[in-house]
């Protein structure tokens, strides 16, 4: 399962719970978005 605000009862029964938290991101420093991927 994925998603935010997972109900506590589900997290209690889960074997693995991961919480990703942004620590630092170039966008916050004013760096504009750039196109990703591979161009063929």
N, C-alpha and C positions, 0 to 999 in steps of 0.2 A: 504494500500500500504506500502511496505517496500523498503528500498534501500538507498543508499548514493546519495548525490548530487541531491536531489529532486528539480524539477523546482520551482522557486519562485511562479509562478502562481497557482500551485497546493497547496503549503503551505498556500497561502493567502485564499484559499477556504476551507481548512481543518478545522474541529472543534477542532482537537487535533494534536499537533506536538510535538514529543519527540526526543531529541538529547542525545544519550548516549556517554559519553566521559570517556576514561580511565584516572583514577587519579593515581592509584597505582596498580601494578601487580607483583606477585612474580617472573615471568619469567624475568622481567627487572632487578631483583636483583640477577639473576644467578640460580634460583631454576629451575631444569629441569621439563619437563612435566611428568605427571604420568597418568597411565591408570585410567579411570573413569568408572562409571557404577557399576552394581551389578553382581557378578559372581554367577551363579547357578550351 
